[in-house]
Amino acid sequence: MSRKQDRVRQHELAFRTWGGARRGAGRKRKGTRARVIHAARPEVLARHPLHVTVHLRDGLPSLRCHSSRRALERAFARGAERFGLRLAQYAILSNHLHLVVEAKNRRALTRGLQGLLVRVARALNALWRRAGAVFDDRYHARALGSPRDVRRALVYVLHNARHHGLQIDGLDAFTSGAWFDGWRERVANAARAAPVVQAMTWLLRVGWRRHGAIGLREAPHGSHAQRLSAGTSANSPHRASPSGTARRHRGSRGRTSRCARS
């Protein structure tokens, strides 16, 4: 056999031109808001309350309407204590909900929230005379492991409208503040039945009070209202007025297009 025949023929190594890490690769985002990462949820401990946030799908009417509020309160009341989940506080914003809950374990949190949000979705679809999905994504839950964490979460939830730049006179009617017993000021008892239940965990019932009662005009840490108050003094000629950057919300009735955005 000749030497020429024994020679190994060398082929060119072809590189792939598809797949792999590259700009613009991966699943495209739906909507204008970042979605909740589908990672394993942290362990849920019965002694730790949780702050839960859930967003509506894009294009739905605002929740800051009294008709929507009444529908939500009825749904909250029916699902406030089921499957080991307890709804203690809430805030209704134009396109999302903030909830402070207690859960025995992760299964109780998942099943309880699923049942509660199904009730909410059915109530809103009946009000809006539509069918289909209401919530945009998985809920986001954060455990509150210390008295200070719980107090900050309560301020954030009960005064969340201020966080979004709305100026509220007294209690926000779109929260559970009317049934909250930790206000610094004296507040009249609500005439209607509570759509929430009493807290059972030490942190949410007693512990957070170590850091003081919550004021009706207190603003969440890092909120728009807090930045305004920090940047302007009472005697400053540039003090923000209610008709300026911060929007005043007195509650609107009638069509959803007239509801306050937050």
Secondary structure, 3 states (H helix, E strand, C coil): CCHHHHCCCCCCCCCCCCCCCCCCCCCCCCCCCCCCCCCCCCCCCCCCCEEEEEEECCCCCCCCCHHHHHHHHHHHHHHCEECCEEEEEEEECCCEEEEEEEECCHHHHHHHHHHHHHHHHHHHHHHHCCCCCCECCCCEEEECCCHHHHHHHHHHHHCHHHHCCEEECCCCCCECHHHCCCECCCCCCCCCCCCCCCCCCHHHHCHHHHHCCECCCCCCCCCHHHHHHHHCCCCCCCCCCCCCCCEEECCCCCCHHHCCCC
